[in-house]
Amino acid sequence: MADDVLGDEEEGLDERRVEAVLDAVDARDAARLTALLDPLHPADIADLLEQVSEEKRNALLSLLGREIDGEILSELSDSIREEVIDALPPEVVAEAVRDLDTDDVVDILEDLEAPAQAVILSALESADRVAVERALSYPEYSAGRLMQREVVVAPEHWTVGEMIDHLRSAEWLPDQFYHVILVDPRMKPVAYVTLGRLLSSRREIKLKDIAEDSFRTVSATEPEADVAYLFNQYHLISCPVVDESDRLVGVITIDDAMNVLDEEHEEDILRMAGVGDEASLSDTVIEAAKGRALWLGVNLLTAILASVVISFFAKTINQMVALAVLMPIVASMGGNAGTQSMTVAVRAIATRDLTARNAARVIRREVAVGAVNGLVFGILMAVVTALWFGVPVLAYVIGLAMLLTLMAAAFGGIVIPMALERLKIDPALASGPFVTTVTDVVGFFAFLGLASWMLM
């Protein structure tokens, strides 16, 4: 009875529904499982498949049988999709993707082995199969892989009335489209018209007279990250894709562009944390450990370098134990300040707000921010140190060291990502260990060096 209430009143994926689904799986009750999943959006079902264990996931898929929806496969994360497809009979997968747009089919196929690709391709209609094969021929992570072939076009000389009559009489149209693309006789896109302008204009008006100013095209070989940037920068809803001869070959819509942006942001976060750009909660222990081991090793080397700097001042530390107590404070403040500047820099590079033209101004700004914070927290820590240890000179040392460390951290946090970008190295991936090294080395050297000079 509780499941009936869920099915009638709640359409979202919450804990009660998840538990009810798992109970249905355990009971091998396919009818009950289907009733629980029917109200859910494909994205919610994909989330459910990602949240449960591999054992429960395979049991659920076996109960669903041939009722798996292609939209569910397209919504799954890459780390899970291949596993789900492997758990399904090839003919079930082929039937599921038959009604998907070509861009979604390409997204599914590009992660599969050739035999599995062949099974799915053979199930598609000939026109769709050719379109998908053509898309797969473009470089990975390019606009050609991202686009869909389902496009609504019209000759540039048509009127609003002619276009509306055509749309009404067409036997097939894409499930979703936002623009009518105007083309010349050589199939080169010259403009586009939004559906809103089309429906609100008089029949005799020429389509080219109500075309949008935002029109632009992208090459099929252009990196998808650049395409996503264009959508975000110029507030595009869709964008025609052209081949090397500038002929129309497809269109990219805003949902696909936003997916790319989300993936880019997710990869940056994961890379900055040193866990790999495809880390997932579904990874095995070995996969997760391997993904993190590389940068843990790099961090170990940088930590050894910082320890070498400390070893130069071993005698100084032995003569005043308070230095050992205060060192972690300087290092921690420098590390946090460096991470703050680095995060700002990596994000600005990704959005193309940080360029060679404004680099000097941004560096000056970050160093000034580091100086202000260094001065404030340096004075605060100097007061704490004087009250704590009763050694005025030690208070001066840590205050000055805090100022120098936060300035160096701010400088390193902005310059290192820029240098890595210039060297064609992803700053989100490699900045962290280098910034940490700079802040630790400078922090320890400044603090212990000043202590050796002023106290000994």
C-alpha positions as CSV (number, residue, x, y, z in Angstrom):
1,M,0.0,0.0,0.0
2,A,2.9,2.4,0.8
3,D,4.3,1.8,-2.7
4,D,0.9,2.7,-4.2
5,V,1.0,6.0,-2.4
6,L,4.4,6.7,-3.6
7,G,3.4,6.0,-7.2
8,D,0.4,8.2,-7.0
9,E,1.7,11.2,-5.0
10,E,5.4,11.4,-5.3
11,E,7.2,11.6,-8.6
12,G,10.7,12.5,-7.4
13,L,13.6,10.2,-6.3
14,D,13.7,10.2,-2.5
15,E,14.8,7.8,0.2
16,R,11.3,6.2,0.5
17,R,11.2,5.5,-3.2
18,V,14.7,4.1,-3.2
19,E,13.9,1.8,-0.4
20,A,10.7,0.7,-2.1
21,V,12.6,0.0,-5.3
22,L,15.3,-2.0,-3.5
23,D,12.5,-4.0,-1.7
24,A,10.9,-4.8,-5.1
25,V,14.3,-5.9,-6.4
26,D,14.9,-8.2,-3.4
27,A,11.4,-9.7,-3.9
28,R,12.0,-10.1,-7.6
29,D,8.7,-8.3,-8.2
30,A,9.0,-6.8,-11.7
31,A,5.5,-5.4,-11.9
32,R,6.0,-3.5,-8.6
33,L,9.4,-2.3,-9.7
34,T,8.0,-1.0,-13.0
35,A,5.2,0.8,-11.2
36,L,7.7,2.5,-8.9
37,L,10.0,3.6,-11.8
38,D,7.3,4.8,-14.2
39,P,6.7,8.2,-12.6
40,L,10.4,9.0,-12.5
41,H,12.3,11.1,-15.1
42,P,15.0,9.2,-16.9
43,A,17.6,11.3,-15.1
44,D,16.2,10.2,-11.7
45,I,16.4,6.5,-12.7
46,A,20.0,7.1,-13.9
47,D,20.7,8.6,-10.4
48,L,19.2,5.6,-8.8
49,L,21.3,3.2,-10.8
50,E,24.4,5.2,-9.8
51,Q,23.5,5.2,-6.1
52,V,23.0,1.4,-5.6
53,S,25.6,-1.3,-5.4
54,E,26.7,-3.2,-8.5
55,E,24.8,-6.3,-7.3
56,K,21.5,-4.4,-6.8
57,R,22.0,-2.6,-10.1
58,N,22.4,-5.8,-12.1
59,A,19.4,-7.3,-10.4
60,L,17.3,-4.3,-11.2
61,L,18.3,-4.3,-14.8
62,S,17.5,-8.0,-15.1
63,L,14.0,-7.3,-13.8
64,L,13.4,-4.4,-16.1
65,G,14.3,-6.6,-19.1
66,R,13.4,-4.9,-22.4
67,E,11.8,-2.0,-20.7
68,I,15.0,0.0,-20.3
69,D,14.7,3.5,-21.9
70,G,17.4,4.9,-24.1
71,E,17.0,8.2,-22.3
72,I,18.2,6.5,-19.1
73,L,21.3,5.3,-20.8
74,S,22.1,8.8,-22.1
75,E,21.6,10.3,-18.6
76,L,24.1,7.9,-16.9
77,S,27.5,9.0,-16.0
78,D,30.3,7.6,-18.2
79,S,31.7,5.6,-15.3
80,I,28.5,3.6,-14.9
81,R,27.1,3.6,-18.5
82,E,29.5,1.0,-19.9
83,E,28.8,-1.3,-17.0
84,V,25.1,-1.0,-17.4
85,I,25.3,-1.6,-21.2
86,D,27.5,-4.6,-20.6
87,A,24.8,-6.0,-18.2
88,L,22.1,-5.7,-20.9
89,P,21.6,-7.9,-23.9
90,P,22.9,-6.1,-27.1
91,E,19.5,-6.3,-28.7
92,V,17.9,-4.6,-25.7
93,V,20.5,-1.8,-25.9
94,A,19.9,-1.5,-29.7
95,E,16.2,-1.2,-29.2
96,A,16.6,1.4,-26.4
97,V,18.7,3.8,-28.5
98,R,16.6,3.5,-31.6
99,D,14.6,6.6,-30.8
100,L,17.4,8.8,-29.4
101,D,18.7,11.9,-31.1
102,T,22.0,11.2,-33.0
103,D,24.1,13.2,-30.5
104,D,22.8,11.0,-27.6
105,V,23.5,7.8,-29.7
106,V,27.1,9.0,-30.4
107,D,27.6,9.8,-26.7
108,I,26.6,6.2,-25.8
109,L,28.6,4.5,-28.7
110,E,31.9,6.3,-28.2
111,D,32.6,4.5,-25.0
112,L,31.8,1.0,-26.3
113,E,33.9,-1.6,-28.0
114,A,33.6,-2.2,-31.7
115,P,31.4,-5.3,-31.6
116,A,28.9,-3.6,-29.3
117,Q,28.9,-0.5,-31.5
118,A,28.2,-2.7,-34.5
119,V,25.1,-4.3,-32.9
120,I,23.6,-0.9,-32.1
121,L,24.5,0.7,-35.4
122,S,22.8,-2.2,-37.2
123,A,19.6,-1.5,-35.4
124,L,19.4,2.1,-36.5
125,E,17.7,3.3,-39.6
126,S,20.1,3.8,-42.5
127,A,20.0,7.7,-42.4
128,D,20.6,7.7,-38.7
129,R,23.4,5.1,-39.0
130,V,25.2,7.2,-41.6
131,A,24.8,10.3,-39.4
132,V,26.1,8.6,-36.3
133,E,29.1,7.0,-38.2
134,R,29.9,10.4,-39.6
135,A,29.8,12.0,-36.2
136,L,32.1,9.2,-34.8
137,S,34.6,10.1,-37.5
138,Y,35.2,13.5,-36.0
139,P,37.9,13.9,-33.2
140,E,36.9,13.0,-29.7
141,Y,35.6,16.0,-27.7
142,S,34.9,18.0,-30.8
143,A,31.7,19.8,-31.9
144,G,31.1,17.0,-34.5
145,R,30.7,14.5,-31.7
146,L,28.5,16.9,-29.7
147,M,26.1,17.9,-32.5
148,Q,22.8,16.3,-33.5
149,R,21.9,15.8,-37.2
150,E,18.2,16.5,-36.7
151,V,18.0,20.1,-38.0
152,V,15.1,22.2,-39.2
153,V,16.2,24.3,-42.2
154,A,14.6,26.6,-44.7
155,P,15.7,28.5,-47.8
156,E,16.8,32.0,-47.0
157,H,14.1,33.5,-49.3
158,W,11.1,31.8,-47.6
159,T,8.4,33.8,-45.8
160,V,6.9,33.1,-42.4
161,G,3.8,31.7,-44.0
162,E,5.8,29.2,-46.1
163,M,7.8,28.1,-43.1
164,I,4.7,27.6,-40.9
165,D,3.0,25.6,-43.7
166,H,6.1,23.5,-44.1
167,L,6.3,22.7,-40.3
168,R,2.6,21.8,-40.2
169,S,2.9,19.4,-43.1
170,A,6.2,17.8,-42.2
171,E,6.0,14.1,-41.5
172,W,8.9,14.3,-39.0
173,L,10.4,17.0,-36.8
174,P,12.9,16.9,-34.0
175,D,11.4,16.4,-30.5
176,Q,13.0,19.7,-29.5
177,F,14.4,22.6,-31.5
178,Y,14.7,26.3,-30.9
179,H,15.7,27.8,-34.3
180,V,14.9,27.4,-37.9
181,I,18.2,27.6,-39.7
182,L,18.3,29.6,-43.0
183,V,20.6,28.2,-45.7
184,D,21.7,29.3,-49.1
185,P,21.5,27.0,-52.2
186,R,24.8,25.4,-51.3
187,M,23.5,24.4,-47.8
188,K,25.6,27.0,-46.1
189,P,23.9,28.5,-43.0
190,V,23.4,32.2,-43.3
191,A,21.0,33.1,-40.4
192,Y,18.5,31.6,-38.0
193,V,15.0,32.5,-36.7
194,T,13.7,31.7,-33.2
195,L,10.3,29.9,-33.0
196,G,9.0,32.8,-30.9
197,R,9.7,35.3,-33.7
198,L,8.4,32.9,-36.3
199,L,5.0,32.4,-34.5
200,S,4.5,36.1,-33.7
201,S,5.2,37.5,-37.2
202,R,2.9,38.0,-40.1
203,R,2.8,35.4,-42.9
204,E,4.1,37.7,-45.6
205,I,7.3,38.7,-43.7
206,K,10.6,37.3,-45.1
207,L,12.4,34.9,-42.6
208,K,15.7,36.8,-43.2
209,D,14.0,40.0,-41.9
210,I,13.3,38.5,-38.5
211,A,16.7,36.6,-38.2
212,E,18.5,36.8,-34.8
213,D,21.6,39.0,-34.3
214,S,23.2,36.2,-32.2
215,F,23.8,34.0,-35.3
216,R,27.2,32.3,-35.5
217,T,28.5,28.9,-36.6
218,V,31.1,26.5,-35.3
219,S,33.4,24.1,-37.1
220,A,32.7,20.4,-36.6
221,T,36.4,20.0,-35.6
222,E,36.3,22.7,-33.0
223,P,36.9,21.5,-29.4
224,E,33.7,21.1,-27.4
225,A,35.1,23.2,-24.5
226,D,35.4,26.1,-26.9
227,V,31.8,25.6,-28.1
228,A,30.5,25.5,-24.5
229,Y,32.4,28.8,-23.9
230,L,30.6,30.4,-26.9
231,F,27.2,29.3,-25.5
232,N,28.0,30.7,-22.1
233,Q,29.6,33.9,-23.3
234,Y,27.1,34.9,-25.9
235,H,23.9,33.3,-24.3
236,L,23.2,31.0,-27.3
237,I,20.3,28.6,-27.4
238,S,21.6,26.6,-30.4
239,C,24.4,26.9,-32.9
240,P,24.8,25.4,-36.4
241,V,27.8,23.2,-37.1
242,V,29.5,23.4,-40.4
243,D,32.1,21.1,-42.2
244,E,35.3,22.2,-43.8
245,S,33.3,23.6,-46.8
246,D,31.1,25.6,-44.4
247,R,28.1,23.4,-45.3
248,L,25.6,22.7,-42.5
249,V,26.1,19.3,-40.9
250,G,24.3,19.6,-37.6
251,V,23.3,21.7,-34.7
252,I,24.4,21.9,-31.0
253,T,21.7,22.8,-28.5
254,I,22.1,24.5,-25.1
255,D,21.5,21.3,-23.1
256,D,24.5,19.6,-24.6
257,A,26.7,22.7,-24.2
258,M,25.7,23.0,-20.6
259,N,26.6,19.4,-20.0
260,V,30.1,20.1,-21.4
261,L,30.4,23.0,-19.0
262,D,29.3,20.9,-16.1
263,E,31.8,18.2,-17.1
264,E,34.6,20.8,-17.4
265,H,33.9,22.2,-14.0
266,E,33.7,18.8,-12.5
267,E,37.0,17.8,-14.0
268,D,38.7,21.0,-12.8
269,I,37.5,20.3,-9.2
270,L,38.7,16.7,-9.3
271,R,42.0,17.6,-10.8
272,M,42.7,20.4,-8.3
273,A,42.1,17.8,-5.6
274,G,44.5,15.4,-7.3
275,V,41.9,12.5,-7.6
276,G,41.9,12.2,-11.4
277,D,39.4,13.8,-13.8
278,E,37.0,10.8,-13.9
279,A,36.8,9.9,-10.3
280,S,33.5,8.4,-9.2
281,L,31.9,6.9,-6.1
282,S,31.4,3.8,-8.2
283,D,35.1,3.3,-8.7
284,T,36.7,0.2,-7.0
285,V,39.2,0.6,-4.2
286,I,42.1,-0.2,-6.6
287,E,40.8,2.3,-9.3
288,A,40.4,5.0,-6.7
289,A,43.8,4.4,-5.2
290,K,45.5,4.4,-8.6
291,G,43.8,7.7,-9.5
292,R,45.1,9.4,-6.4
293,A,48.5,7.8,-6.0
294,L,50.3,9.9,-8.6
295,W,49.6,13.3,-7.0
296,L,50.1,11.9,-3.5
297,G,53.5,10.9,-4.7
298,V,54.2,14.4,-6.1
299,N,53.0,15.9,-2.8
300,L,55.4,13.6,-0.9
301,L,58.3,14.9,-2.9
302,T,57.3,18.5,-2.3
303,A,56.9,17.7,1.4
304,I,60.4,16.3,1.4
305,L,61.7,19.5,-0.2
306,A,60.0,21.5,2.6
307,S,61.6,19.2,5.2
308,V,65.0,19.8,3.7
309,V,64.5,23.6,4.2
310,I,63.5,22.9,7.8
311,S,66.7,20.8,8.3
312,F,68.9,23.8,7.4
313,F,67.6,25.4,10.6
314,A,67.7,22.4,12.9
315,K,70.1,24.1,15.4
316,T,67.8,27.1,15.6
317,I,64.8,25.0,16.3
318,N,66.7,23.0,19.0
319,Q,67.6,26.3,20.7
320,M,64.0,27.6,20.8
321,V,61.2,24.9,20.9
322,A,58.6,27.6,20.3
323,L,59.6,27.8,16.7
324,A,58.5,24.2,16.2
325,V,55.1,25.1,17.8
326,L,54.6,28.1,15.5
327,M,55.9,26.6,12.2
328,P,52.6,24.8,11.3
329,I,50.7,28.1,11.7
330,V,52.8,29.8,9.1
331,A,52.7,26.9,6.7
332,S,48.9,26.5,7.1
333,M,48.1,30.1,6.5
334,G,50.4,30.2,3.5
335,G,48.8,27.1,2.1
336,N,45.3,28.4,2.4
337,A,46.2,31.7,0.9
338,G,47.9,30.0,-2.0
339,T,44.9,27.8,-2.6
340,Q,42.6,30.8,-2.6
341,S,44.7,32.6,-5.3
342,M,45.2,29.4,-7.3
343,T,41.4,28.7,-7.4
344,V,40.7,32.2,-8.6
345,A,43.4,31.9,-11.3
346,V,42.3,28.5,-12.5
347,R,38.7,29.6,-12.7
348,A,39.6,32.8,-14.5
349,I,41.8,30.9,-17.0
350,A,39.0,28.4,-17.7
351,T,36.5,31.3,-18.4
352,R,39.2,33.2,-20.3
353,D,39.0,36.2,-18.0
354,L,42.7,36.0,-17.2
355,T,44.8,36.7,-20.2
356,A,48.3,38.0,-21.0
357,R,46.8,41.5,-21.4
358,N,45.5,41.8,-17.8
359,A,47.9,39.4,-16.1
360,A,50.1,42.1,-14.6
361,R,47.1,43.9,-13.1
362,V,45.7,40.6,-11.7
363,I,49.1,39.7,-10.2
364,R,49.4,43.1,-8.5
365,R,45.9,42.8,-7.1
366,E,46.5,39.3,-5.7
367,V,49.8,40.3,-4.1
368,A,48.1,43.4,-2.6
369,V,45.4,41.1,-1.2
370,G,48.1,38.8,0.2
371,A,49.9,41.8,1.7
372,V,46.7,43.2,3.4
373,N,45.8,39.8,4.8
374,G,49.4,39.1,5.8
375,L,49.6,42.4,7.7
376,V,46.3,41.8,9.5
377,F,47.0,38.2,10.5
378,G,50.7,38.9,11.1
379,I,49.8,41.6,13.7
380,L,47.2,39.3,15.2
381,M,49.6,36.4,15.5
382,A,52.4,38.6,16.8
383,V,50.1,39.7,19.7
384,V,49.2,36.0,20.4
385,T,52.8,35.0,20.3
386,A,53.9,37.8,22.6
387,L,51.3,36.8,25.2
388,W,51.9,33.1,24.7
389,F,55.7,32.9,24.9
390,G,56.6,36.3,26.3
391,V,59.4,36.9,23.7
392,P,58.8,40.2,21.9
393,V,61.4,39.5,19.2
394,L,59.7,36.2,18.4
395,A,56.4,38.1,17.9
396,Y,58.2,40.4,15.4
397,V,59.6,37.3,13.6
398,I,56.3,35.5,13.1
399,G,54.4,38.7,12.2
400,L,56.9,39.5,9.4
401,A,57.1,35.9,8.3
402,M,53.3,35.8,8.0
403,L,53.4,38.9,5.8
404,L,56.1,37.6,3.5
405,T,54.5,34.1,3.3
406,L,51.0,35.3,2.4
407,M,52.4,37.7,-0.3
408,A,54.5,34.8,-1.7
409,A,51.5,32.5,-1.6
410,A,49.3,35.0,-3.4
411,F,52.0,35.5,-6.1
412,G,52.6,31.8,-6.6
413,G,48.9,31.0,-6.6
414,I,48.3,33.3,-9.6
415,V,51.6,33.0,-11.5
416,I,52.0,29.2,-11.4
417,P,48.6,28.4,-13.1
418,M,49.4,31.0,-15.7
419,A,52.8,29.5,-16.4
420,L,51.4,26.0,-16.7
421,E,48.7,27.3,-19.1
422,R,51.5,28.8,-21.2
423,L,53.3,25.5,-21.2
424,K,50.1,23.7,-22.4
425,I,49.7,21.9,-19.1
426,D,46.3,21.9,-17.5
427,P,46.6,24.3,-14.5
428,A,43.7,22.6,-12.7
429,L,45.7,19.3,-12.8
430,A,49.2,20.5,-11.9
431,S,49.0,23.7,-10.0
432,G,48.3,22.3,-6.5
433,P,51.6,20.6,-5.7
434,F,53.7,23.5,-7.1
435,V,51.8,26.1,-5.2
436,T,52.0,24.0,-2.0
437,T,55.8,23.7,-2.5
438,V,56.2,27.5,-2.9
439,T,54.1,28.3,0.1
440,D,55.8,25.7,2.3
441,V,59.4,26.5,1.2
442,V,58.9,30.3,1.4
443,G,57.0,30.1,4.7
444,F,59.5,27.9,6.5
445,F,62.5,29.8,5.0
446,A,61.1,33.2,5.9
447,F,60.1,32.1,9.5
448,L,63.2,30.1,10.4
449,G,65.5,32.4,8.5
450,L,64.2,35.5,10.3
451,A,64.4,33.6,13.6
452,S,68.0,32.6,13.0
453,W,68.9,36.2,12.2
454,M,66.9,38.0,14.9
455,L,66.9,35.6,17.8
456,M,70.3,33.7,17.7
